Structures are given as structure tokens and as C-alpha cells.
Amino acid sequence: MKLAYKTSVLAVATALALTGCSFGPSGEPPAMPSPEYYGAQAQPSKTVAAGGIAQRFDIGATSVPQWWRLYRSDALDALVEEGLRNSPTLAATQRTLSAAQEELRGQIGSSTLPSVDAAAQVERARSPVVPGIGPSEVRYNFFAGQIQTHYTFDLFGATRYANAAAAARVNVQAYELEAARRALAANIVGTAINVAALDRQIALSERLVAVASETANDDQQRYVLGSISHVQALNSTQDSDLIAASLPALRQQRISALHALAVLMGRTPDNAPTVPDFDSMALPDQVPVVVPSDLLRSRPDIQAADAAVKAAAADVGAATAQLFPSLSLTASMGRGGFSWPAMLSGAGGLWEIGAGLSQPLFHGGALFAQRRASIDTYDAAVLHYKSTVLSAFQDVADSLAALDNDAQMLALTERAAQAAHAAFEETASRTRLGSLPSTAQHASEQRLLNAQLGAVRAGSQRMSDTAALFQAMGELQDDQPHMTSRE
């Protein structure tokens, strides 16, 4: 068995020599396709005009780090900045990263530099002697002080590979922190837009409930007068109650979203912030769209997957280096003696120097199993990187398609609202002249309010999907700390 193990080690060494003495993969991420455009169809240069804005897609532009400022709302900027500053989740992630960086510094220092320790010993002892010869016991003191050093030479790079793997994993945490920061900003913007849109929907729905109630009262009076049937009066009451029943659900959505916004910002729900008015937030009209090749460098999650590939590649190198000899050097010097004067005299000098060479021979196949496991882990990291890139492409493609469709939906709902408004104005005028009953005006106003509700929903969806696209583009901050094995 030992001979077979030695033969396996020799085979590994020969293979490494033939491959340029590389103990592991290079750690470079696999080549990924760079499609001409993200989605199944070519991306248009701009959307249709809706809400007075036709969003233009600036293909090839760089992503915007503080993209939320493009909404041109000081109140929204304040919400995002407070959240980035006060979020306990983000702060905990930052502290975890700082701890990992310090642990890496300690690992690099302890593994690449000699260790030096000071030791002191003071001892009082009693030893028995042979009966009948001399005293029945011997009591003595012993004093010693030493400086001890130890250093392991990294002959085959085991330490270097281990430190590189640890540094890459710290980089993974750093990129994950940036991804969390961007996700937090996007969640704050999206939640604020949702709350503002719900405020507008609640106001329109309250008016809708009032109009439906007036219609129900009018129909009740008309039924008493005998001009309509009892069924029609009951139907009006039913419609009024159903419309009124939608308000509690909207209010619950708003209060839940407001509570969520407060927590995102590091506040308690009872101290929820004031949300900017829906109309005070401008839709960004210029949207940068980075090309796929640049997306690989701008998305934090892709960069984290890249760092994970590098860490796994270094683990393969470290596992391979464990199969080869290890050389250690130890030395110590000091003074010792059975009394203070003896210790301090010339005869009290102590010193020691030694070297140790260790070569694994038989570990029950554990070292080879660990190497195979590290190779499998590396392969999994490469596949995870590919999956992350494909998901990123999908995120951008979905967001671009959503903005195009959002603009079309908003344009149609605006046209419907404009037509409903014109019909309401005409109906209200004829009602004032006495040619139409008040119920006709109420019905026309209900259609107008429903059309306006649809426009608000479409407009808020467009603003939220714009924020989702900005997040999908990704952007790393220049001051984001990262660690390498050289630090």
C-alpha cells in the first residue's frame, strides 16, 4: 500500500511537471457568450411616449452608481441615503467583512513570517534517592528563559495557495456586500414608489366609493318613487359596498409597505418616514444599458462568482501541494540553571537548532480524496459562475422588455383616461342642462376614476421596473474594499 501511494505521488508530480508545474487551475472564469442584445428580440432605441416621456436606452453606456438620483427627488435621495447609512443588516454585513479581512491579515502574517515566542520557567522540585545512600530526598530549583522561533518553508506553495483561497473568499464577501447595498437601495426606491402610488390609488378609490354611494342613494330614492325596480336599487347598493370593500385592502397594502420601508431604513415601524408625493418623482428619461461583456465586470454577483472560482482553484493547488514534502526550521536560545547565579553565568547558555522534513506516505487515501473533492468543488464553482452570468443576462433582458411594455401599457391607459375624462365632461355638462339624470354623471365619473386608477398603476409599475433595470445593470463603488493575497 505504501509503495502504491508513493507511486501515485510520483505520478502526480510527473503530471504537474508536464503541465508547467501548475498545481491547480488558473482561476480565470470560463469564457461566456457576448450576445448582440439581451433578449429574444433586438432592443429598441427608445420606448413609446407615455406620461410625456419616451425613455431612451443608451446602449454601451456605463452604469450609474447612485442611479436613484435620476428620479430627481430630494426626498427620495434622503430615504435611500438614510437607509444605506442606518440599515443594521447592511452594517452587520460590513462588520462581517471587516472581521474576515482581519482574519486574512492574521493568516497571511502567521503563515508567511517566522513565529517568535518568549518562554520563561521557574520550577521547585523534589526527587527521591536510593535509600541508605546520601540524603533521603533532593530538593532543587530550576530557572530558564528562552526565545523560540519556528518557520515552515513553502516549498511547493501550499501556504501561498491557501492564502490565495482565503483572500478570494474575502473578495466574495466584499462583492456580496456591494450587492446587498444595491439591493437595499432598489428596495427602498421600489417601496417608496409603491407607497406613493398607493396614496394616489387610495385617494381615487375614496372618491370612487363616494360616487358609488351617491349612485346607490339616488337609485334607492328612484325605487321609492317607482321609477326603477327593486333589483336595480339592490344592484347599486351591492356595487357600492364592493367598491368600498376594496379600500381596506389598499390601506393595508400601504401600511405594510410603509412599515417595510421604515425597517429597510433602520427605523421602527412606528417611526415610519414621510414618503414623497408620486408626482414629485420624475421618471428617468435616459437609461444606460451596458453591453454584455461589460456586465460581467459591473454586476457584484458575477464578480462574487468570479472570486469564488479563484478561491476554488487555489484550493485545488493547496490540496495538491499537501502531497509534497514540507520543510520546517526551529531554533531557540536562552539561559538556564539550578540557581539564579548559575543561570546568569557563562555555563547557563542554552541553544537549539533543528530542521525537519516531512513527506506524506500513507494517510488512508485522505489526501487524494481531498484533492478530488477540491477539483469537484472547483468544477461546481465554474458552473455556478456560468449560471450567475446567464441569470444576469435574463434580469437585464426581462427589465428591458418590461420597460418597453410598461410604456405601451401606460400610453394605452392614459388614452383611456383621456377619453373617459372627455366623456365625463360632456356628461356632466348635459346633466347640468337637465338632459341626463345625475346617475349618468355618476356612472361616467366612475369610469373616469377607474381609468385614472389604471394609469396610476401603470405609471408606478414603469417607475419600479426602471429601478429594477438600474439594479440589474450593476455598478461597483470605487471605494469598495477588497483583499488580495499580497495584502
C-alpha positions in Angstrom: 0.0 0.0 0.0 2.8 2.4 0.9 4.5 1.6 -2.4 1.3 2.3 -4.3 0.9 5.6 -2.5 4.5 6.6 -3.4 3.9 5.7 -7.0 0.7 7.9 -7.0 2.6 10.8 -5.6 5.3 10.3 -8.3 2.6 10.2 -10.9 1.1 13.4 -9.7 4.5 15.1 -9.6 5.2 14.0 -13.2 1.9 15.2 -14.4 2.4 18.6 -12.8 5.9 18.9 -14.4 4.4 18.1 -17.8 1.8 20.8 -17.3 4.2 23.6 -16.4 4.3 22.9 -12.7 0.8 24.2 -12.1 -0.7 22.7 -9.0 -4.2 23.9 -9.8 -6.4 25.6 -12.4 -5.6 29.2 -13.4 -8.7 30.5 -11.6 -9.8 32.5 -14.7 -13.6 32.4 -15.2 -14.8 30.5 -18.2 -15.5 32.4 -21.4 -19.1 33.4 -21.7 -21.1 34.4 -24.9 -21.4 38.1 -25.6 -24.7 38.3 -27.4 -25.5 41.3 -29.6 -28.6 42.1 -27.5 -30.0 40.7 -24.3 -33.5 39.5 -25.2 -35.1 37.3 -27.8 -35.7 40.4 -29.9 -33.5 43.4 -30.7 -33.7 46.1 -28.1 -35.4 49.3 -29.4 -33.5 52.6 -29.0 -36.4 54.1 -27.1 -39.9 53.3 -25.8 -43.1 54.8 -26.9 -44.0 58.1 -25.4 -46.1 57.7 -22.2 -46.6 60.2 -19.4 -44.9 62.7 -21.6 -41.6 60.7 -21.6 -40.1 58.3 -24.2 -37.3 56.5 -22.3 -34.1 56.2 -24.4 -31.8 53.3 -24.0 -28.2 54.4 -24.1 -26.6 51.2 -25.4 -23.0 50.8 -24.4 -23.1 53.4 -21.7 -21.6 52.7 -18.2 -24.0 52.1 -15.3 -24.7 54.8 -12.8 -23.6 54.2 -9.2 -26.1 56.5 -7.5 -28.9 55.8 -10.0 -31.7 56.8 -7.6 -30.7 60.4 -8.1 -32.0 60.3 -11.6 -35.6 60.4 -10.2 -34.8 64.0 -9.3 -36.4 63.8 -5.9 -34.5 65.2 -2.9 -36.9 63.4 -0.5 -36.3 60.0 -2.3 -32.5 60.6 -2.1 -32.8 61.3 1.6 -34.6 58.0 2.1 -32.0 56.0 0.3 -29.1 57.7 1.9 -30.5 57.2 5.4 -31.2 53.5 4.6 -27.6 52.9 3.4 -26.3 54.7 6.5 -28.5 53.1 9.2 -29.5 49.7 8.0 -28.5 47.2 10.6 -28.5 44.3 8.1 -26.0 46.2 5.9 -23.9 47.2 8.9 -23.8 43.6 10.1 -22.6 42.5 6.6 -19.9 45.3 6.7 -18.7 44.1 10.1 -18.6 40.5 8.9 -16.4 41.6 6.0 -14.1 43.6 8.3 -13.7 40.6 10.5 -12.9 38.4 7.5 -10.3 40.9 6.4 -8.6 41.0 9.8 -8.6 37.2 9.9 -7.0 37.1 6.5 -4.3 39.5 7.6 -3.6 37.3 10.6 -3.5 34.2 8.5 -1.1 35.7 6.0 1.2 37.0 8.7 1.3 33.8 10.7 1.9 31.6 7.6 4.4 33.6 5.7 6.6 35.0 8.5 8.6 33.2 11.2 6.9 32.8 14.6 8.9 34.1 17.6 7.9 33.3 21.2 9.4 34.0 24.6 9.2 31.4 27.3 10.2 31.6 31.0 10.3 28.7 33.5 10.7 28.7 37.3 10.5 25.4 39.0 10.8 24.0 42.5 11.2 20.1 42.6 11.7 17.2 45.0 13.3 13.9 43.9 13.7 10.7 46.0 17.1 9.0 46.1 18.2 5.4 46.8 17.6 4.5 50.5 20.7 4.3 52.6 22.8 6.3 50.2 23.0 10.0 50.9 20.0 12.1 51.9 16.5 10.7 51.7 15.5 13.3 49.1 16.8 16.1 46.9 15.2 19.4 46.6 16.3 21.9 43.9 15.3 24.9 41.9 15.4 25.4 38.2 15.4 28.7 36.3 15.2 29.1 32.5 14.4 31.7 29.9 14.3 31.1 26.1 13.5 32.7 22.8 12.0 30.2 20.4 11.5 30.6 16.6 9.8 28.4 14.0 9.4 28.7 10.3 8.0 26.4 7.6 9.3 26.8 4.1 6.6 27.0 1.5 8.5 24.8 -0.9 5.5 23.7 -3.1 3.1 26.6 -2.5 0.7 25.0 0.0 0.7 28.2 2.1 0.5 30.5 -0.9 -2.4 28.7 -2.4 -4.2 28.6 1.0 -3.8 32.3 1.5 -4.9 33.0 -2.1 -8.1 31.0 -1.5 -8.8 32.8 1.8 -8.2 36.2 0.0 -10.6 35.3 -2.8 -13.3 34.3 -0.3 -12.9 37.7 1.4 -13.4 39.3 -2.0 -16.6 37.2 -2.4 -17.9 38.8 0.9 -16.9 42.2 -0.4 -18.8 41.8 -3.6 -21.8 40.4 -1.7 -21.7 43.5 0.5 -21.9 45.7 -2.6 -24.8 43.5 -4.0 -26.6 43.9 -0.7 -26.1 47.6 -0.8 -27.5 47.9 -4.2 -30.4 45.6 -3.4 -31.2 47.8 -0.3 -31.2 50.9 -2.4 -33.5 49.3 -5.0 -35.9 48.0 -2.3 -36.1 51.5 -0.7 -36.8 53.1 -4.1 -39.3 50.5 -5.1 -41.1 50.5 -1.8 -41.3 54.4 -1.7 -42.8 54.4 -5.2 -45.3 51.7 -4.2 -46.4 53.7 -1.1 -46.7 56.9 -3.1 -48.7 55.1 -5.8 -51.0 53.6 -3.1 -51.6 57.0 -1.7 -52.8 58.1 -5.1 -54.9 55.0 -5.5 -56.5 55.4 -2.1 -57.5 59.0 -2.8 -59.1 58.0 -6.2 -60.7 54.9 -4.6 -62.2 57.1 -1.8 -63.8 59.3 -4.4 -64.9 56.2 -6.3 -66.6 55.0 -3.1 -68.3 58.4 -2.6 -69.6 58.4 -6.2 -70.9 54.8 -5.9 -72.6 55.7 -2.6 -74.3 58.7 -4.2 -75.5 56.4 -7.1 -76.8 53.9 -4.6 -78.7 56.6 -2.7 -80.1 58.0 -5.9 -81.3 54.6 -7.0 -82.9 54.0 -3.7 -84.9 57.2 -4.0 -85.8 56.4 -7.5 -87.0 52.9 -6.4 -89.2 54.6 -3.7 -90.6 56.8 -6.4 -91.2 53.8 -8.6 -89.0 54.8 -11.5 -86.7 51.7 -11.2 -87.0 48.2 -10.0 -86.0 46.9 -6.6 -83.4 44.7 -8.2 -81.7 47.7 -9.8 -81.6 49.5 -6.5 -80.1 46.4 -4.8 -77.5 46.1 -7.5 -76.4 49.7 -7.0 -76.1 49.1 -3.2 -74.1 45.9 -3.9 -71.8 47.7 -6.3 -71.2 50.5 -3.7 -70.4 48.0 -1.0 -68.0 46.0 -3.2 -66.1 49.2 -4.2 -66.0 50.3 -0.5 -64.6 46.8 0.4 -61.5 47.4 -1.8 -60.4 50.4 0.4 -59.3 48.4 3.5 -57.1 46.1 1.3 -55.4 49.2 -0.3 -54.9 50.8 3.1 -53.4 47.5 4.4 -51.1 47.3 1.5 -50.0 50.9 2.1 -49.4 50.5 5.8 -47.5 47.2 5.3 -45.3 48.8 2.6 -44.7 51.8 4.9 -43.7 49.6 7.8 -41.3 47.7 5.4 -39.8 51.0 4.3 -39.2 52.0 7.9 -37.4 48.7 8.7 -35.3 49.0 5.5 -34.1 52.4 6.7 -33.2 51.1 10.1 -36.3 52.6 11.8 -39.1 51.1 13.9 -42.5 50.9 12.1 -44.0 53.5 14.5 -41.3 55.9 13.2 -42.1 55.4 9.5 -40.7 58.2 7.2 -42.7 60.6 5.1 -42.9 59.4 1.5 -42.5 61.8 -1.4 -45.6 62.5 -3.5 -46.0 60.4 -6.5 -45.8 63.4 -8.9 -42.6 64.7 -7.3 -40.6 61.8 -8.6 -39.6 62.1 -12.2 -39.2 59.1 -14.4 -35.5 58.9 -15.7 -35.7 59.5 -19.4 -32.1 58.3 -20.2 -31.4 54.7 -19.2 -27.8 53.4 -19.6 -27.6 49.8 -20.9 -24.2 48.2 -20.5 -23.1 45.7 -23.2 -23.0 42.1 -22.0 -19.2 42.0 -21.9 -19.2 45.0 -19.5 -22.0 43.5 -17.4 -19.5 40.7 -16.4 -17.4 43.4 -14.7 -20.2 45.6 -13.3 -22.5 43.1 -11.6 -21.4 42.4 -8.0 -23.0 38.9 -8.0 -20.9 38.0 -11.1 -17.8 39.4 -9.5 -18.5 37.3 -6.4 -18.9 34.2 -8.5 -15.6 35.0 -10.3 -13.9 35.3 -6.9 -15.4 32.0 -5.8 -13.9 30.4 -8.9 -10.5 31.8 -7.9 -10.9 30.5 -4.4 -11.8 27.0 -5.6 -8.8 27.0 -8.0 -6.5 27.9 -5.2 -7.9 25.2 -3.0 -7.0 22.7 -5.7 -3.4 24.0 -5.6 -3.3 23.8 -1.8 -4.7 20.2 -1.8 -2.1 19.2 -4.5 0.8 20.8 -2.6 -0.1 18.8 0.5 1.1 15.7 -1.4 4.7 17.0 -1.4 7.4 17.4 1.2 7.3 20.1 3.9 10.5 21.6 5.4 10.4 23.3 8.8 13.2 25.1 10.8 13.2 25.5 14.6 15.6 27.4 16.8 15.8 28.5 20.3 18.3 30.2 22.6 18.3 31.3 26.2 19.7 30.6 29.6 19.0 28.1 32.4 20.4 26.8 35.7 19.6 25.5 39.1 20.1 28.9 40.6 20.0 32.5 39.5 23.8 32.9 39.5 24.2 29.6 37.6 21.7 30.7 35.0 23.3 34.1 34.5 26.9 32.6 34.3 28.6 31.5 31.2 27.7 27.9 31.9 24.0 28.7 31.8 23.7 29.2 28.0 21.1 27.1 26.2 20.5 26.8 22.4 18.9 24.5 20.0 18.6 24.5 16.2 16.9 21.9 14.0 15.3 21.2 10.7 12.5 18.8 9.9 11.5 17.3 6.6 8.1 15.6 6.2 6.8 13.6 3.3 3.3 12.1 3.3 3.5 8.4 2.7 0.2 6.9 3.8 -2.9 8.7 5.0 -5.5 6.1 4.0 -6.2 7.9 0.7 -7.3 11.1 2.5 -5.0 13.5 0.7 -6.0 12.2 -2.7 -9.7 12.3 -1.7 -9.3 15.9 -0.6 -7.7 16.8 -3.9 -10.5 15.1 -5.9 -13.1 16.9 -3.7 -11.4 20.3 -4.3 -11.5 19.6 -8.1 -15.2 18.8 -7.9 -15.7 22.0 -5.9 -13.9 24.0 -8.5 -16.0 22.5 -11.3 -19.1 23.4 -9.3 -17.8 27.0 -8.9 -17.3 27.3 -12.6 -20.8 26.0 -13.3 -22.2 28.4 -10.7 -20.4 31.3 -12.4 -22.0 30.4 -15.7 -25.4 30.2 -14.1 -24.9 33.6 -12.4 -24.0 35.2 -15.8 -27.0 33.7 -17.5 -29.3 34.8 -14.8 -27.8 38.3 -15.0 -28.5 38.4 -18.7 -32.0 37.3 -18.1 -32.5 40.0 -15.4 -31.5 42.7 -17.9 -33.5 41.2 -20.8 -36.6 41.0 -18.6 -36.2 44.5 -17.3 -35.7 46.0 -20.8 -38.7 44.2 -22.1 -40.7 45.3 -19.1 -39.9 49.0 -19.7 -41.0 48.7 -23.3 -44.3 47.0 -22.4 -44.8 49.3 -19.4 -44.6 52.3 -21.7 -47.1 50.8 -24.1 -49.5 50.0 -21.2 -49.2 53.4 -19.7 -49.8 55.1 -23.1 -53.0 53.0 -23.6 -54.3 53.6 -20.0 -53.6 57.4 -20.5 -55.6 57.4 -23.7 -58.4 55.6 -21.9 -58.3 58.1 -19.1 -58.3 61.0 -21.5 -61.3 59.5 -23.3 -63.1 58.9 -20.0 -62.3 62.5 -18.9 -63.8 63.9 -22.1 -66.9 61.7 -21.8 -67.3 62.8 -18.1 -67.0 66.5 -19.0 -69.6 66.1 -21.7 -71.9 64.0 -19.5 -71.6 66.5 -16.6 -72.5 69.4 -18.9 -75.6 67.6 -20.2 -76.6 66.7 -16.6 -76.3 70.4 -15.6 -78.6 71.2 -18.6 -81.1 68.6 -17.4 -80.9 66.4 -20.5 -79.3 63.5 -18.4 -80.0 62.2 -14.9 -77.4 62.5 -12.2 -76.9 58.8 -12.3 -75.4 59.1 -15.8 -72.9 61.6 -14.5 -72.0 59.3 -11.6 -71.5 56.4 -13.9 -69.3 58.5 -16.2 -67.2 59.6 -13.2 -66.8 56.1 -12.0 -65.4 55.1 -15.5 -63.1 58.1 -15.3 -61.8 57.2 -11.8 -61.2 53.6 -12.8 -59.3 54.7 -15.9 -57.2 57.0 -13.7 -56.5 54.1 -11.3 -55.2 52.1 -14.2 -53.0 54.9 -15.2 -51.5 55.3 -11.7 -50.8 51.5 -11.5 -49.2 51.5 -15.0 -47.1 54.6 -14.1 -45.9 53.2 -10.8 -45.0 49.9 -12.5 -43.0 51.7 -15.1 -41.0 53.6 -12.4 -40.4 50.4 -10.3 -39.2 48.5 -13.4 -36.8 51.3 -14.2 -35.3 50.9 -10.7 -35.1 47.2 -11.4 -33.2 47.8 -14.6 -30.7 50.1 -12.9 -30.1 47.4 -10.3 -29.7 44.8 -13.0 -27.0 46.8 -14.6 -24.9 46.7 -11.5 -22.1 49.1 -10.5 -19.2 48.6 -8.1 -18.1 51.5 -6.0 -14.6 52.7 -6.4 -14.1 52.8 -2.6 -15.3 49.2 -2.1 -12.6 47.4 -0.1 -11.2 44.1 -1.4 -8.4 41.9 -0.2 -5.7 40.0 -2.2 -3.1 37.6 -1.1 -0.5 40.3 -1.3 -2.2 42.4 1.4 
